[in-house]
Amino acid sequence: MHPARYVRGVGQYVLLVLGMLIHLSGFACAQTWTWTTETVDSNGGTFSALAVDTDGNVHAGYLSPGGGGTKYGFRSAATGKWFTMLVEKSNGYVNLALDRQQRPQLCYFAFQSLKYARFDGRKWLIQEIAPGSGERDFSCSIAIGPDGAPHVAWYQYTDAEHQLYLHIRHAVLKDGRWLARTLDLGRETGKWNSVRVDSQGRVYVAYSAFRAGALRCASDDPQGTWSLTTIEDGRTGYREGTTPGMGNSMVLDRQGRPNFSYQNETALHYAWPEGDHWRIDVVDANSNPSGAISWVRIRTALALDADGRPHIAYETEGSLKHAWWDGSKWRIQPMGISGPGFRYASLAISRDNVIYMGYSDPEDGSLKVLVGKPANLPAAIQNPDGARK
């Protein structure tokens, strides 16, 4: 309630003023950042994925059309300089995770095959996942379990007979063998996907169920039994007639619960657990106008800062944006990066709350990273449509 409702006389006026000042002080300043731009690879970079290790070094996996294929970039925390290397000739989507030794591991597509690459400290060790099982396309995701086992999720485009398959699949590397399974036999499930593993080894796979019009999450239990949960149903839920789940990204919060960013035809959404249900926020109501849909542009990148608050990198009509939750509402910051083509946004945040946002430069196609160092400035800009709904 407003403090004025508790006022009973003039003698309490000072208490009212103090109460209002305390109430307003939380909104007097908004977190913002001082941004600089760094070039990772002038030969081009799309489908970038970023991660920050425990020492503050930044790792990047990406596709460089002018640089030969799948590449890896490393930014030293000590020097702030980027170094890059070719992993393998390829032509598709790339994703990245760090293992317990803070070494990079990648999943990527190479001419409709799915590859896994692990850096052992000297060289890249590369395997094909489920060879001969058909074409893989659109997107893959990777996470490392507490036992060191890599988990990969992907969109299986065709089967071994080259017939359309169109389902989400998951594989884990155990004892030198990839154990693969299909998670959802619904039509067109998993074109966009994200995988995470909690501290107990439980696996979560977020994915789009495009024909059903839903964002779903598959998870396993200690016995290896998988269950499917619908996070948002755009056909029968509160956003009837829309297709949520596109461009999804997932993180596990401090309690180990999955949180999701994703888009539908008209908006950027954020879903998080609240009690026994999913709370769904409309972050940006104009983030994805219908009629301008492309699967590579519908891409969100989600990360939590050191305080556990979510940040999302995404694009609107070729313009790169940063959205974050300030503890009471969503705020949106246009990054001043726009132009023809797609931005392929990626995001990572260090332990000291430095933000790294990757994107493809609209002028020359080079892979660049915006580096945001936190600063407290007056809250001059906030998203008028970003209040929690």
N, C-alpha and C positions, 0 to 999 in steps of 0.2 A: 504494500500500500504506500501511497504518497505520504511523506512525513506530516503534511498539513492536516491530515485526518486525525492526528494524535494531539493537535494543539488545543488546549483548553483555556488559555489565558495569556495575557501580555507577558507574564513572567517567564513563559516558555519560548518566547520569540528567539532568544539566543540559541537555545537548543535546536529550534527549527532551522535557523540559518546554518548552524554547524552541520546538522544532518544533511541539508541540501548540498553543502560544499563537499562533504564526504561522498555523497551519492554521485555528484557530478564529476568528481576528480577522476573516477574510473574511465570517463569518456573524454577528458580534456586532451589526452594525447593518444595517438594511435601509432602502433609500431610501423616503422617504415625503414627503408634501407638505402644506403648509398651504393649505386650500381656502377660497375665498370664492365667492359667487354673484352674478352680474350678470344683469340683465334686458335682453335684446336687443329684444324686441318684445312688448308686452303684448296685442297683437291676435291673438296665436297664432302658433305655428310648428311645422311638421312637416317631415319629410324634409330636415333641415338638413345642410349640408356646410360644413366649416370649412377654412381655410388661413391660415398665418402667413407674411407676406412677409419679405424680408431685413432690413427695418427694424423688425420686431417688431409691425407692424400686423396685426390679425386681420380676415379677410374671411369673410362668411357668405352662403351662398345657401340659400333655404328657401321653403316654401309657407306663406303666412299666410292661412288661411281667412277670418279676420275682417278681414284687411288688404287684400283685393282680389286676391290671387294670388301669383305668383312675386315675391319680394322679395330685396333685397340689403342686408346689414348691414356696417358698417365700424366697427372699434374702433381708435381712435388710440392708438399706443404712448405718445405724449406725454401724453395726458390720461386715458386709460383709459375714455373715454366712447364709447357706441355711437350711431351714426347709421344710419338705415334709409331705403330708397327703394323704390318700386314699379317693377318691371321691366315686367311685362305681366300682364293678367288671365289666369289659368290655373287648373288644378285637379288637378295631378299632381306626380309625382316631380321633384326638383331635385338637381342636382349642380354642383360648382364646381371650377375650376382657375385658377391664376395664370399669366400669360404672362411673357415675358422682361422686360417693363417693370413687372412686379408688378401688372398690372391684371387684374381678374376677368373670367372667361369662364364662361358657364353652359350647361348643357343642361337641358331641362325639358320636361314634357308639358303641352300645352294642348289639352284636349278631344280626346284621342287622336292629336293631331299632335305631332311632335317639333320643338322649337325650339332654336336656338342664339343666344345673346346675348353680345355683346362690348362692354365699356365702353371708349370711345376717349379717356377723360379728361374728356369733357363730357356725353356722352349714350350710351344703349344702342343698339347696332346689332343688329337682330334678323332672323334668317332662319329659314325652315322647311327642315328637312333631308328630302330625298326626298319632296316633296309628292305626294299622290295614290297613294302606294304601299301604303296600308292603315293600320290602326290600330296605334299603338304604345302599350304599356302596361307596368306594373309598374316597371321601373327603367332608368335610363340612367347612363352614366359618361363623363367627359371628361378628356383630358390634352392637354398642349401639347408638341409635338416641339421639338427643338433648332433647327429651321428656322422656328419660330413657327407651324407649321400645327396647327390643332386636330384632334384625333381623338376621335370619339364612338362609343360602343358602346351598343346598346339591344336590348330585346326586341320583336321584331316580332310582334304579336298576330294580325293578319289580313293577307291580301294585298289587292291592288287590287280584287278581286272580292268582298271581305268574307268570304272563306273562311279558316278557321283556318290560320295559318302556324306560329307558335310556335317561332321560331328566333332565334339571336343574329346581329346584324348589326353592321357597323363601317363608318364613313365618315370620310374625311379631306378637308379643304378644300384644293384645289389650284387655283391660277389662277382663283379665284372660283367654282369648281364643286365640289360635293360628290360624291366618288367613293365609292359604296356597294357593299358586297358582303355576302353571307351567309357566315358562317364555319363553321357546323356545321349540317347538315341533319337531325341527330338530333331526335327528338320532344322538345319542351319543353326546348330548350337556350337558356339565357341569361336566365331570369327574374330571376336575380341576376347582376350582372356588374360588372367593374372593369377599367379600362384604364390602362396606363402606357406611357411611351415613354422609352427609355434615352438616354444621351448620344450614341450613334451613330445614333439615329433608328429603332432597332428597336422595334416595337410588340408589347406583350403584352396580351392580353385574357383575364382569368380569368372563368369563368362556370360556372353549374350546368348539369349534364345530368340533369335531374330524373328522367325515365323510365329512363334508364340507371343512375341511382344513382351519379353520379360528379362530382367537381370536375375540370374541364379547363382548360387554358390554350392559347390559340392565339397563335402568334407568326409574324412574317414574317422574310424574309431580304433582303439587299440587292437581290435580283432581283425582290422582290415576291411570292415564293412563300410561302404560309402552311402551317404544320404544326400539328398538334394533339397535345397531350400530356395524358395522364391523370395527375393528381396523386394522387388517391385514388379507388379504385373500391370503393364500399360494397357491391356485390353479390358480388364475388369476392375482395376484398382482406381486410385484417386486421380490418375492421369489417363482416363479412358481414351483409347484411340491412338496412343503414342507407343513408341518402341524403345523402352529404356535399356540400358546395358551396353550401348555402343561406346567404344573407346574407353572401356572400364580400366580402372587401376585400383589396387587394393593394398592396404597396410594393416598390420596388427597393432592395436593400441597397447597401452601399458598393462592392461588386464588380459592381453592375448586375444582380444575380440576383433573380428574383421570389420574394417571400415572401407567404404567404397566411394570413388568418384566415377562419374559416367555421364553420358549425354543421351538425350532423345532428339526428336526432330526440332525441338524448340528451346531447349534449356540444358544447362549444366546442373546436375544433381549431386548431392552428397548424402549417403545413407550411413547411419550409425546406430548401434543398439541402444535402446532406451527401455529399461525394464524388460518386459516380455515381448516387445515388438520392435520393428525397425522405424526409426525416425528418419524421414526423408526431407532434406532441405532443398529448396530451389536457390542455387547459388547465383546464377546469372540467367535471367529469363530470356535473354536474347542471344544466347551463345551459339546457336546452330540453326539458322533459319532454314525451313524446309525448302526444297528446290535447289539447294546448294550442297547436297550431301555427297561426300566422298569418304570412303572408309579410311584413307590415310589422313584426312583432315580431322575426322572425328576421333580425337586422341586426347586423353587426359593423363597427366602424370601427377601422382599423389605422394606426398611425404609428410611426416610429422616432425615438428621442431623439437628442441630440447625440453619444452614445456608440455609436449604432447598435443599441441594444436595442429590441425591439418592445414596444408598448403597445396594448391592445385595449379599446375601450369597447363594451359590449353590455348586454343586459338579461335577467333571469331572472324570469319571472312578474311582470312589471311593475316589477322592482327594477333600478335602474341599477348596473352594476359596472365596475370598472377592473382589468384584469389586466396584469401586466408581467413580463418576464423579467429576473431580477436578475443573470444571469451563470452561475447554477447551477441555478435552478429557477423555476417560475412562482409568482407571488404574486397574490392576489386581494384587492381592497379594495371592499366594498360602499359605495356612495356615500350611503346614507341617503335615496335618492329612490325612492319607491314609491307605488303607488296604481292606480286603474283607468285603463284606456287604455294607450297605447303611448308609450315614451320617445323613439323615433327618434334613437338615440344617434349623435353625430358626434364627431370627435377631430382635434386638431392640436397640434403641439408646436413651440415656438420654439427658436431656436438656443441660448438659455440655459436650456433644459429646463423652461420654464413650460408646463404642460399646459392646454389649453382643451378642455372637454368639453361639447358642446351637448346639450340635451334638451328635451322638451316637458313643462312642469310639470303634474303630475297634478291639481293643484287648480284651475287656471284656464286651462290650455292654452297659456299664454304660452311663448315661446321664451326659455330661460335658458341661461347658460353657467357651468359651474364652472371657476374659475381656480385651478390648483394650482401653488404656488411650492415648489420643492424644499427639503427640510430633512432632516437625518439624525437619526433617532430610533431607540431600541431596537426590534428586530424583535419586537414583541409579537404580531402576527397574521401568519400565513402560511397558504397553502393546503395542507392536509394531503394533498390528492389531486392537487396540481399538479406533482409531480416528473416529470421527463422519463421517458417510457416507451420 
